[in-house]
Amino acid sequence: MSGLPASALASITGDRSSARPRTRVVHEQPGEPRWELWLRAPHPVLAGKVSGLWAGDAEAPGAHHRALPNGELWVMFNLGPSQRVNGLAGAGDGRILRTAFISGLQERPLAFDSVNGHPRVVCIRFLPLGAFAFFGGLSQAELANQVLDLDAVLGTRTGVEPLRQRLAETPDLGAALDVIEEWLTARVVAGPSPHPVTRAALGILQETGGDARVATLADTVGVSSRYLGGLFRREVGLSAKGMARILRFERALECLGASGRRDLAGIAFDCGYYDQPHLNRDFRDLAGLTPTEYLQRVFVAPGWREVRG
């Protein structure tokens, strides 16, 4: 989101309302321009389908952040100025996002910039199976490595723009999260369920942090590698191998950030990489950064990680 200073994501107020027990607020420290970041854990009914929700507002002249592949799909509503998305690999450079959009599963980093300052957004962090239900069984391959206007995907009759206006008129970001959570829950609960094989195989990949060979994974769930690949492309968006790579990289980021750990060779071994150069290659491809550059740009709060620039 957010254009927040790296030093800032340590000031956490906790829940601002007893009516929102799953919500925490991170805000500016004394002497900084005003900003706030609301983080909400998903309702239990959305477990395994939504990673969380967040909303942010900043009185800043601009905002710039880098979104790394993390196994999530983001649906974001702009409640303030437009944003510009730049594919760091060259795809879709300079696209202006004015209202609401979906960022599918990505295999390359994206850069988001506010166009006119003072960014104000509300966002849903979908996991693949939640996105499959939310979008009514749409082939997730159509969303993968894309950033698309949400109206174009859902259709104008779904009322995306009236919902965005309603979000913009809420008294605070906590109320905006209430509104969007009710909307997404209704769609996810009413949506189709993925194939049991998809659920089982994806669960194994998530539990192992991507450390599983596709052939072994297919044998474990009792299907051929080809059949599993088709299911994954339709119901997850990436191949099983591609999803495993993202989850393995996400696990490496967590290890890299834990207690300031810098042992890249050890991290590579623990996360299932063949060697450290293999890990370095994934950093170049998936982050557009070296591990050292990543550590210099990342800042973290409980339930939140953001990469500047």
C-alpha positions as CSV (number, residue, x, y, z in Angstrom):
1,M,0.0,0.0,0.0
2,S,1.4,2.4,1.7
3,G,4.4,4.6,1.5
4,L,4.9,4.3,5.2
5,P,8.3,4.9,6.6
6,A,10.4,1.9,7.4
7,S,10.8,2.9,11.0
8,A,7.1,3.3,11.5
9,L,5.6,-0.1,11.5
10,A,6.2,-0.7,15.2
11,S,3.5,1.5,16.7
12,I,0.5,-0.8,17.2
13,T,-2.5,0.3,19.1
14,G,-4.4,-3.0,19.0
15,D,-8.2,-3.1,18.6
16,R,-9.8,0.3,18.5
17,S,-13.2,-1.1,19.2
18,S,-14.5,-4.0,21.2
19,A,-16.8,-4.8,18.3
20,R,-13.8,-5.6,16.2
21,P,-11.8,-8.2,18.1
22,R,-9.9,-9.5,15.0
23,T,-8.7,-6.0,14.0
24,R,-5.4,-4.2,14.9
25,V,-4.3,-0.7,14.0
26,V,-0.8,0.4,13.1
27,H,-0.2,4.1,13.0
28,E,2.4,6.8,12.7
29,Q,4.9,7.7,15.4
30,P,5.1,11.2,16.9
31,G,6.5,13.7,14.4
32,E,5.6,11.7,11.3
33,P,2.8,12.6,8.8
34,R,-0.5,11.0,9.7
35,W,-1.1,7.5,8.5
36,E,-2.9,4.4,9.7
37,L,-3.0,0.7,8.7
38,W,-5.9,-1.5,9.8
39,L,-5.2,-5.3,9.8
40,R,-8.0,-7.8,10.2
41,A,-7.6,-11.5,10.6
42,P,-10.2,-13.5,8.7
43,H,-13.4,-14.8,10.2
44,P,-13.2,-18.5,11.0
45,V,-15.7,-19.3,8.2
46,L,-13.0,-18.0,5.8
47,A,-10.2,-20.1,7.1
48,G,-8.0,-21.5,4.3
49,K,-9.7,-19.1,1.9
50,V,-8.7,-15.6,2.9
51,S,-5.4,-14.7,4.5
52,G,-6.7,-11.4,5.9
53,L,-8.0,-8.0,5.1
54,W,-6.3,-4.6,5.4
55,A,-7.1,-1.0,4.9
56,G,-4.8,2.0,4.9
57,D,-4.8,5.8,4.7
58,A,-1.8,8.2,4.6
59,E,-1.5,11.9,4.3
60,A,1.6,11.6,2.2
61,P,2.7,13.2,-1.1
62,G,3.1,9.8,-2.6
63,A,3.4,6.1,-1.9
64,H,5.4,3.3,-3.5
65,H,5.8,-0.3,-2.6
66,R,6.8,-3.6,-4.2
67,A,4.4,-6.6,-4.1
68,L,6.3,-9.9,-4.1
69,P,4.8,-13.2,-5.2
70,N,3.4,-14.8,-2.0
71,G,0.6,-17.2,-3.0
72,E,-2.2,-14.6,-2.5
73,L,-4.6,-12.8,-4.8
74,W,-5.5,-9.3,-3.9
75,V,-8.8,-7.5,-4.5
76,M,-8.2,-3.8,-3.8
77,F,-10.6,-0.9,-3.8
78,N,-9.2,2.6,-4.3
79,L,-11.0,5.1,-2.0
80,G,-8.7,7.9,-2.8
81,P,-6.5,8.8,-5.8
82,S,-5.6,6.4,-8.5
83,Q,-2.6,4.1,-8.4
84,R,-0.2,3.1,-11.1
85,V,1.0,-0.5,-11.4
86,N,4.3,-1.4,-13.1
87,G,5.4,-4.9,-13.8
88,L,9.0,-5.1,-12.9
89,A,9.5,-7.7,-15.5
90,G,8.1,-5.3,-18.1
91,A,4.5,-6.5,-18.4
92,G,1.7,-3.9,-18.0
93,D,4.0,-1.0,-17.2
94,G,2.2,2.2,-16.3
95,R,-1.4,0.9,-16.0
96,I,-3.6,3.3,-14.1
97,L,-5.9,1.7,-11.5
98,R,-8.7,4.1,-10.7
99,T,-11.4,2.1,-8.9
100,A,-11.2,-1.6,-8.0
101,F,-8.9,-4.3,-9.3
102,I,-7.8,-7.9,-8.9
103,S,-4.2,-8.9,-8.8
104,G,-4.0,-12.6,-9.5
105,L,-1.3,-15.0,-8.4
106,Q,1.9,-13.5,-9.5
107,E,5.2,-15.0,-10.5
108,R,7.0,-11.7,-10.8
109,P,7.1,-8.6,-8.5
110,L,4.8,-5.6,-9.1
111,A,5.4,-2.0,-8.2
112,F,2.4,0.1,-7.0
113,D,2.6,3.9,-6.9
114,S,0.0,6.4,-5.8
115,V,-0.6,8.9,-8.7
116,N,-1.7,12.0,-6.8
117,G,-0.7,11.3,-3.2
118,H,-2.8,10.5,-0.1
119,P,-3.5,6.9,-0.9
120,R,-6.6,5.4,0.8
121,V,-7.4,1.7,0.0
122,V,-9.2,-1.4,1.3
123,C,-7.9,-4.8,0.3
124,I,-8.9,-8.5,0.5
125,R,-6.0,-11.0,0.6
126,F,-7.4,-14.2,-1.0
127,L,-5.8,-17.6,-0.8
128,P,-6.3,-19.6,-4.1
129,L,-9.3,-21.7,-2.9
130,G,-11.1,-18.6,-1.6
131,A,-10.6,-16.8,-4.9
132,F,-11.9,-19.9,-6.8
133,A,-15.1,-19.7,-4.8
134,F,-15.4,-15.9,-4.8
135,F,-15.1,-15.7,-8.6
136,G,-17.7,-18.5,-9.1
137,G,-15.4,-21.2,-10.4
138,L,-13.7,-18.9,-13.0
139,S,-10.5,-20.5,-14.2
140,Q,-7.9,-19.0,-12.1
141,A,-5.4,-19.2,-14.9
142,E,-7.2,-16.2,-16.4
143,L,-6.2,-14.1,-13.4
144,A,-2.7,-15.4,-12.9
145,N,0.1,-12.9,-13.7
146,Q,-2.6,-10.3,-14.4
147,V,-3.8,-7.1,-12.8
148,L,-7.4,-6.6,-14.0
149,D,-10.3,-4.2,-13.5
150,L,-12.6,-5.9,-11.0
151,D,-15.7,-4.8,-12.9
152,A,-14.3,-6.5,-16.1
153,V,-13.9,-9.8,-14.2
154,L,-17.1,-9.8,-12.2
155,G,-19.4,-7.9,-14.5
156,T,-21.0,-4.5,-13.9
157,R,-24.2,-6.1,-12.5
158,T,-22.4,-7.2,-9.4
159,G,-22.3,-3.6,-8.1
160,V,-18.6,-3.1,-7.7
161,E,-18.7,0.6,-8.1
162,P,-21.7,1.2,-5.7
163,L,-19.8,-0.9,-3.2
164,R,-16.7,1.2,-3.7
165,Q,-18.7,4.4,-3.1
166,R,-20.2,2.8,0.0
167,L,-16.7,2.0,1.3
168,A,-15.6,5.5,0.6
169,E,-18.4,6.9,2.7
170,T,-17.8,4.9,5.8
171,P,-16.8,6.8,9.0
172,D,-13.5,5.0,9.3
173,L,-11.4,2.2,7.8
174,G,-12.7,-0.2,10.4
175,A,-16.2,0.3,9.2
176,A,-15.0,-0.1,5.6
177,L,-13.5,-3.5,6.6
178,D,-16.9,-4.5,8.1
179,V,-18.7,-3.7,4.8
180,I,-16.2,-5.5,2.6
181,E,-16.0,-8.5,4.9
182,E,-19.7,-9.0,4.8
183,W,-19.7,-8.8,1.0
184,L,-16.8,-11.2,0.4
185,T,-18.1,-13.7,2.9
186,A,-21.4,-14.0,1.2
187,R,-19.7,-14.6,-2.2
188,V,-17.2,-17.1,-0.8
189,V,-19.8,-19.1,1.1
190,A,-22.1,-19.3,-1.9
191,G,-19.3,-20.1,-4.3
192,P,-18.2,-23.5,-5.6
193,S,-15.8,-25.8,-3.9
194,P,-12.6,-26.9,-5.6
195,H,-11.9,-30.6,-6.4
196,P,-10.9,-32.6,-3.3
197,V,-7.7,-33.5,-5.1
198,T,-6.8,-29.8,-5.4
199,R,-7.6,-29.2,-1.8
200,A,-5.4,-32.1,-0.7
201,A,-2.5,-31.3,-2.9
202,L,-2.5,-27.6,-2.1
203,G,-2.7,-28.4,1.6
204,I,0.4,-30.6,1.3
205,L,2.3,-27.8,-0.5
206,Q,1.3,-25.3,2.1
207,E,2.2,-27.6,5.0
208,T,5.6,-28.3,3.5
209,G,6.3,-24.8,2.4
210,G,6.5,-25.9,-1.2
211,D,9.1,-28.6,-0.5
212,A,7.4,-31.4,-2.5
213,R,8.1,-32.8,-5.9
214,V,5.1,-32.8,-8.3
215,A,5.4,-36.5,-9.2
216,T,5.5,-37.4,-5.5
217,L,2.6,-35.1,-4.8
218,A,0.5,-36.6,-7.6
219,D,1.2,-40.1,-6.3
220,T,0.2,-39.1,-2.8
221,V,-3.2,-37.7,-3.8
222,G,-3.7,-40.6,-6.3
223,V,-3.8,-38.9,-9.7
224,S,-1.4,-38.5,-12.6
225,S,0.9,-35.4,-12.7
226,R,-0.9,-34.3,-15.9
227,Y,-4.3,-34.4,-14.2
228,L,-3.0,-32.6,-11.2
229,G,-1.5,-29.9,-13.4
230,G,-4.8,-29.3,-15.1
231,L,-6.6,-29.0,-11.8
232,F,-4.1,-26.6,-10.5
233,R,-4.2,-24.3,-13.5
234,R,-8.0,-24.1,-13.3
235,E,-8.6,-24.0,-9.6
236,V,-5.3,-22.4,-8.3
237,G,-4.0,-20.5,-11.3
238,L,-0.5,-21.8,-11.5
239,S,1.0,-25.2,-12.0
240,A,1.7,-27.3,-8.9
241,K,5.4,-26.7,-9.6
242,G,4.9,-23.0,-9.9
243,M,2.9,-22.8,-6.7
244,A,5.5,-24.9,-4.9
245,R,8.2,-22.4,-6.0
246,I,6.2,-19.4,-4.6
247,L,5.5,-21.1,-1.3
248,R,9.2,-22.2,-1.0
249,F,10.2,-18.6,-1.6
250,E,7.7,-17.3,0.9
251,R,9.1,-19.7,3.5
252,A,12.6,-18.4,2.7
253,L,11.5,-14.8,3.3
254,E,10.1,-15.8,6.7
255,C,13.3,-17.5,7.6
256,L,15.4,-14.6,6.4
257,G,13.4,-12.2,8.6
258,A,13.4,-14.4,11.7
259,S,15.7,-13.0,14.4
260,G,17.7,-11.2,11.7
261,R,19.0,-14.5,10.4
262,R,21.5,-14.0,7.5
263,D,22.7,-17.6,6.9
264,L,21.6,-17.9,3.3
265,A,23.2,-21.3,2.8
266,G,21.3,-22.6,5.8
267,I,18.1,-21.0,4.8
268,A,18.4,-22.6,1.3
269,F,18.9,-26.0,2.8
270,D,16.1,-25.6,5.3
271,C,13.6,-24.4,2.6
272,G,14.3,-27.2,0.1
273,Y,16.5,-25.4,-2.3
274,Y,19.3,-27.3,-4.1
275,D,21.9,-24.8,-3.1
276,Q,22.3,-21.1,-2.2
277,P,22.7,-20.0,-5.9
278,H,19.3,-21.5,-6.5
279,L,17.9,-19.3,-3.7
280,N,19.6,-16.3,-5.1
281,R,18.1,-16.9,-8.6
282,D,14.6,-17.0,-7.0
283,F,15.3,-13.7,-5.3
284,R,16.2,-12.1,-8.7
285,D,13.2,-13.6,-10.4
286,L,10.5,-13.2,-7.7
287,A,11.7,-10.1,-5.8
288,G,13.9,-8.3,-8.3
289,L,16.3,-7.8,-5.4
290,T,19.2,-9.6,-3.7
291,P,18.7,-11.0,-0.2
292,T,20.7,-8.0,1.2
293,E,18.6,-5.5,-0.7
294,Y,15.4,-7.1,0.5
295,L,16.5,-6.9,4.1
296,Q,17.3,-3.2,3.7
297,R,13.9,-2.5,2.3
298,V,11.5,-4.7,4.2
299,F,9.7,-3.8,7.3
300,V,7.3,-5.9,9.3
301,A,4.5,-5.7,11.9
302,P,2.6,-8.8,13.2
303,G,0.5,-10.0,10.2
304,W,2.1,-7.6,7.8
305,R,5.2,-7.3,5.6
306,E,6.0,-4.5,3.2
307,V,8.8,-3.9,0.8
308,R,9.7,-0.3,-0.1
309,G,10.7,0.6,-3.6
